[in-house]
Amino acid sequence: MNLKLLFMRADGLLGLAIVIALCIGEACLLLLLESQLALFLLLVLTVVLWFTVRRVGLAQAAGNAVACRVGATNMLVCLGIFILILIFREEHYALLMIGTVLLFTTAGIGLNIQTGLTGLANFAGASFFASGGYTMAVLVQKGTIPHELALLAGGAISAFIGILLLLPVLRTRGYYSALVTIAFGLLFSSFLQVNEHLGGSEGLQIEGLRLFGWDMSTGFEWGGGEVSFYFAYCVLAILVFLMASLLAHAIEWSAIGVNLDATRNDELVSSTFGISTQRWKITAFLLGNFVIGVAGALYSGMTGFISPAGSTFEQSLLLISIIVLGGIGNTWGTLIAATFIILLPEKLHALQEYRVLLFSVLVVIILMFSPKGLVPRAMRNFSRKRGIHE
């Protein structure tokens, strides 16, 4: 039987399940391996698998499943991630890395709402990520509101700060809009450095965090072993990631997404058809910043610390690299790209000082062979049985 036809059965769910299993296996090896040579060989194997997956039709089948069976896709992906955190349930470092990947993926989803759907160039993503973290730290220290609400407040404050950028962002386009966000990011990082109320260059500690009645600083006994306290953070990170991906999908596959795409492609033509491009830009910018802020708030709670180092231009480039490598506008490509961009510098110690250079080389190499990223965004098809057309 033709492999492509086999993988396309049940709207491509078989192909999707195989791709998810391969990704989970790769992630396990990436977390387990310590030898630099073994990690290099794993990278070579990853490249070979990527080309093989595309050649035998697995990528097309998985893309079709993502487009046609949203609920099943989310269930399979989240189940795979949950299995991964179960495997490493006693390992502090591994769970911290998994949680970091999930939260940076969530921030990437927020950035994709702005850049991938609407075409807004936001090079200050780290600033909004950090603003959510600082909001969480201040509210937890003061103890004025429940910590669950502090998570949402992190997103709300990030969206509110985004309002300050609306006027210059709406009045500029292209490179000029990008320069506005770069300037804001540099100013915001400098503000955090000199603000003593926010800890200055030393940042703020977050202690005594309780979410949904659970003390997030303690582990628990399970299966004869001590489960890491990061386990609870990873479960919560999965839920936040799932809600963000469902939100992004709901926007993309609705009339709102069509309006956002029209705004991105040609504002002048969109305006002649009665589309309020300004309104949709505002909506996408604020909503994207809210998602980024929530991810930043949970990340600061997980690490127990937030400092100006998390708001630098380098961190913003990291977020941009994630969505470009994964495929602009594609949630699942963002997850794959975040896995490698977060974990590789941590595992390849010799490359940590050259992280920005590594990202740049990866972007150039991957975009040479796949101009639309690792997982290109699928075209819409609003027929009853949806599928990808590219």
N, C-alpha and C positions, 0 to 999 in steps of 0.2 A: 504493500500500500504506500502511496505517496506520503512522505513525512509531513508535508505542508497540510495535506488534507486531514491527516491524523491529528495534528496539533490544533487544527481549527475546529475540531468537534466541540459541541456544547459551547458555541460562541467563543472558542479559543481558551476555555478555562483550563483544559489539559496543558496547553502550552504555557499559560500563565503560571500554573502550579509548578511546572518544571523550572521556569525562570526564577520563581521565588525560592525554590529549593536550592538552586545553584547560588543565588545571592546569599542565602543564609549560610550555606557551606563556606563560601568565600569569606563572609564576615567572621565566622568561627575561626577559620585559619588565620585571618588577619589579627584577631585578638590573641590567639594562642602562640603564634610564632614569635620568637625573640631573635633568632639568628638573622643577621642582615642579608646573608646570601639566600636563606630560605625565603625571606620576604621579597627579594628581587625576583627569584624564580616564580613566586606566587603572582607577581605583577605580570611576568611574561605569560603565565598560564591564563591570567585574567584577560589579557589582550587576545590570546588565541580563542578563548571561550566566547568573547564578544563577537569576533568575526564569525565564529561557527554558529552562534545563536541567530545572527542576522541571515546567514547563508541558508540554513535549513528551514527557515520560516518560523522559528520560535518567537522572534521579536514581533513579527506581524500578528501571530496568533495572540500573544500577550496584549498587544495594542488593541486588538479587536475586543478582547475580553474587558479591558479597561473602559472602552467606549460603550460596550453593550451591557455589561453586567457589573454595574457600579457597586452594588451591595456585596456581591460575591467577591469582587476584587478587594474591597476594603476588609472583608472578613478574612480572606486568605493572607493578605499582607500583615494585618495585625496579629493573626494567629502565628505566622512565621516569626514575627518579632518577639511575641510572647514566649514562644518556644526557645528563642535565643536567650532571653533574660532568665528563663528557667535553668538553662544549661549553666549559666554563669552566676547563679543566684547567690553564691557565697563569695564571689570575687568583687571586691570594692572597685578596683581600677576598671575592670571590664564593664561593669554596670555604669560607672561614671561616663565611660566613653560612649556606651549605647545611648544613655540619656542625652548626652551632648549632641550626638548625631541627630536624634529625634527632634530636639529643640531647635537646632540650626536648620533642620529641614522645615520645621514649622515656620521659622522666620523667613526661609526661602519661599514658602508658599505665600506669605504676606507680601514679599517683594515681587513675586510673580503676578499677583493681582494688580500691582502698580505697573510693572514693566512689561510682563508678558501679555497681559490682556489690554492694557490701556496705552502702553508706550511711554509711560512717565519714567524718566531716568532718575533713579534715586540712589545716589552714591553716599548717602548718609544713613544707610540701614543700621550700622552699628550704633549710631547715636540713639535711634529709637529703641533698639534692643537694650542699650544701657539705661535709657530713661525708665523703661519698665523695671529693670533690676534695681535701680536706685529708689524708685517708688515703693517697691516691695520691701527693701531694707528699712527705709524710714518708717513705714507704717507698722512693720513688725516690731521695730525698736520702741515705738511710741505705744503700741498695744491699744490703739483707739478703735480699731475695727477688726472683725474676724479675718483671719488670714486668708480664707477663701475669697473674700471680697478684695483683699489686697492684690490678689492675682489679677482680678478684673480691673482694679484701679490702675495697675501697671499698664494695661492696654489702653485704658481711657486717657491716662496722662500722656502716653506716647501719641495718641491721636490728637490730643489737645495741643501738644507741642508742634505737631504737624500743621496745625492751623496757622502758626506763625510763618510757615513757608509757603502757604497757599498763594498769596498775592504774587511773589516773584516767580513761583513755579508756573502759575497760570498765564503770566505775561511773557514767558520765554518758551522757547522750543529747542529741541535737539541739544547741541553741545552747550548752549547757554543755560538751559535748564539743568544739565548735569553739573555745570560749574557752580550754579547756585547751591545745589545740595552738597557739593564738595566743600564749599566755603562754610556752609552751616555746620557740617560735620567737624571741621577744624575748629570753629568757634566754640562749639559745644564741648569738645574735648578739652580745650583750654579753660573753659568755664569750670569744668569739673576739677581740673588740676588746682585751681586757686580758691575754690569754694570750701572754706573750713567747715561749714555746717554739714557738708556732705563728705567730710573726711579728707578733703584735699587729695594729694597724690597717693595717700595710703588707702583711701576707700573706706568702706563700711563693712562691718561684720553682721551676719544674720544668724541669730541664735534663738532657740526655743520655738522653732516653726512647727505649728500644728495645723494640719489640713484634714478636714472632715473627721475630726475627733482623733486623729492618729498623730502620735509624736513622731515626726519625720526624722528625728535624730537617733532613733533606736531601731535595731533589727528585731528578729524574732526566731524562735526555734522551729525548724521544719525538717522532717526526714532525717533526724539525727544530726543535723548541723545547724550552724548559726547563719541565717539569711542576712545578707548585707542590708543596711538601712537604705542604700541606693535602690533597692528593689522597688520600694514604694514609689520613689521618684520616677523610676522607669515606667511603671504601670500608669502613673499620672501623665507622664510624657506621651505615652501611646494614646491616651484619651484626648489630650490636647491636639496631638498630630492628627488623629482621626477626625475631630470636629473641624479643624482647619481645612483638611482635604475635602471633607464633605461640603463645607462652605464654598471653597473655591470651585468645586465641580458644579454646585447648584448655580453659582453665578455664571460660570462659563456656558452651561447648557440651558440658559434662560434668555429671555429677551434682553436682560441687563447685559449679559455677556456679548450679545450681538452688538449692542450699542457701544460697549467698550471697545470691541474689535474695530467697529466703524470709526470710532474716534482715533484709534491708533493708526489705522491705515491712511485716512485722509480727513482731517478736521474740516476743511472747507466744503468738501462734497457732503460730509455728514450734516453740516449745518444747513445746507440747501435742502436736505430731506427732512428738516425739522428736528434733528437730534441736538439736544442741548449738550454740547461737548464739555462746556465748563462744569456743568452739574455732574457729569459722569467722571470727570477728572477728580473733582472734589471727593466724590463717593469712593472711588478706588484708592485715592491717596490716604484718606482717613481710615478706611477699612483695613487697608494693608498695614498701616502703622499700628492699628489696634492689635492685629494678629502678631506682629513683630514684638510689640510691647508685652503681651501675655507670655510669649516664649521667653523673652528676656527676664521677666519676673520669676518664672519658674526656674530658669537656669541659675539665677542668683541665689534662690532658695536652696537649690540642689548643691551648689558649690559652697554655700555659706559665706560668700564674699562677693563684693562688687567694687571695682575701681575704675579710674579713667582709662586704664589699659584696654578695657573692653569696648571703648568707644572710638578707637583710633581709625584712621583712614585705611590702614592695613586690614582691620577687621571688616570694614565695609567692602573692601575688595574681595575678601574671602566669601562674603555672602553673594556678591555679584558673580564670582567664579562658580559658585555652586549652581546658580540658576542657568548660567550660560553653558556649562559643561553638561548639566542634566538635560537641557532642552528647555528653552524659554517657554513658559506657559504650561509645562508638564510637571505635575506633582510627583509622579513616581520616578521620573528622571532626576528630580531634585533630591530624592531620598538616596538614590544610588550614588550621585555625585558627592553628596554630603558625607557618605560613608568613607569614601576614599580621601576626600580633601581634609576631613577631620582626623582620620586614623593614620594616614601615611606619615605626616610629620611627627606624630607621637611615637610611631614604631621605628621609623628610619631616623635615628637620633642625629646622624651626621647631616641631615637635611633641614633640621629645625631652624637654623639660622638663615636658610635660603628658601623659606617657605613661599614668599611672594614670587621668587624666581621659579620655583617648582610649579606654582599655580599658572604662571604665565606660559611656561613650556607646555603644560598639560592642555591648556586652552588652545594653543596654536596647533599642537599635534592632533588633538581630537577633532577640532573644527576643520582641519585639512581633509580628514576622511569622512567626517559626518558634520557638515556645515550647520545642521539644525540641532546639534547636541547628541548625547548618547541615546536619548529617547525622544525623538521629534514629537511635537504636539500633533494630535490627530485632528483631522478636519471634522467639522460638525456635520451631522446628518440627522435631521429632525424627523426622519421616517419612523414608522412604528418599531422596526427592528434596526437599531442603529449599528453602525460599524465605521471603520476608518476607510478613507478613500485615498490613502497615500501610503 
